[in-house]
Amino acid sequence: MVVDILKDGSESLDILNSGFAVVAAAATSNEVVKELFMELKIDELILEALNRQSKGNIRGLYDSIRVLLTPDDNRVVASQVSKCFDTNLRTSL
């Protein structure tokens, strides 16, 4: 649901900030939720938001990046999220 809101409201700074803040809060200390967000291609939405928003500060966006890339334990999922995000970031640059 949050991912759909972010897709539909990608022009609104307030929607992006609030939506990514929800992503950050939901994924904090929860590797399963991180993996689910990655399956929903949240990394692509993050990159789109970074490319589109030249003005304004999307604090929730940066918080979501930090939370998604910070492993909460030593399971494989954390490294998979990091690898997937890194791969998508490199291809978009």
C-alpha atoms as one frame of an Amber mdcrd trajectory, in Angstrom:
protein
   0.000   0.000   0.000   2.775   2.463   0.903   4.615   1.639  -2.312   1.475
   2.383  -4.344   1.038   5.720  -2.559   4.666   6.590  -3.290   4.204   5.700
  -6.962   1.042   7.792  -7.286   2.263  10.760  -5.253   5.747  11.037  -6.647
   5.291  14.745  -7.446   4.395  15.803  -3.901   7.287  16.445  -1.530   5.040
  15.895   1.510   3.768  12.532   0.236   7.291  11.382  -0.594   8.631  12.456
   2.783   5.806  10.816   4.731   5.784   7.669   2.612   9.504   7.065   2.886
   9.336   7.797   6.624   6.810   4.946   6.869   9.178   2.690   4.900  12.030
   3.565   7.277   9.914   2.961  10.379   8.523  -0.341   9.103  11.898  -1.707
   8.019  13.827  -0.700  11.142  15.189  -3.859  12.801  13.103  -6.088  10.562
  14.985  -7.943   7.848  11.830  -9.659   6.591  10.147  -6.311   5.915  13.316
  -5.055   4.215  13.222  -8.019   1.880   9.536  -7.436   1.144  10.182  -3.784
   0.295  12.966  -4.856  -2.056  10.612  -7.324  -3.757   8.219  -4.401  -4.266
  11.109  -2.530  -5.911  11.364   0.233  -3.315  14.949   0.781  -4.446  13.693
   1.843  -7.882  11.251   4.283  -6.291  14.057   5.720  -4.163  16.217   6.260
  -7.219  13.332   7.855  -9.134  12.675  10.205  -6.231  16.342  11.134  -6.023
  16.441  11.876  -9.751  13.188  13.898  -9.798  13.479  15.996  -6.668  15.982
  18.761  -7.217  14.484  21.087  -4.654  13.387  20.376  -1.138  14.646  17.886
   1.377  13.099  14.450   1.606  14.307  13.430   5.065  12.234  10.234   5.002
  13.933   9.218   1.768  17.391   9.372   3.301  16.188   7.618   6.447  14.737
   4.795   4.358  18.024   4.385   2.468  19.943   4.223   5.752  17.541   1.706
   7.290  17.385  -0.524   4.203  21.164  -0.661   3.864  21.946  -1.217   7.540
  21.939  -4.916   8.406  20.137  -5.739  11.646  21.704  -9.155  11.969  24.084
 -11.430  10.109  21.514 -13.222   7.967  21.876 -13.361   4.210  18.864 -11.123
   3.575  20.652  -7.997   4.750  23.503  -8.510   2.330  21.040  -9.261  -0.491
  19.230  -5.965   0.099  22.516  -4.109   0.064  23.714  -5.861  -3.113  20.431
  -5.282  -4.935  20.305  -1.624  -3.969  23.951  -1.101  -4.911  23.452  -2.754
  -8.316  20.421  -0.584  -9.111  22.203   2.555  -7.954  25.195   1.863 -10.173
  23.047   1.214 -13.261  21.088   4.427 -12.763  24.177   6.642 -12.627
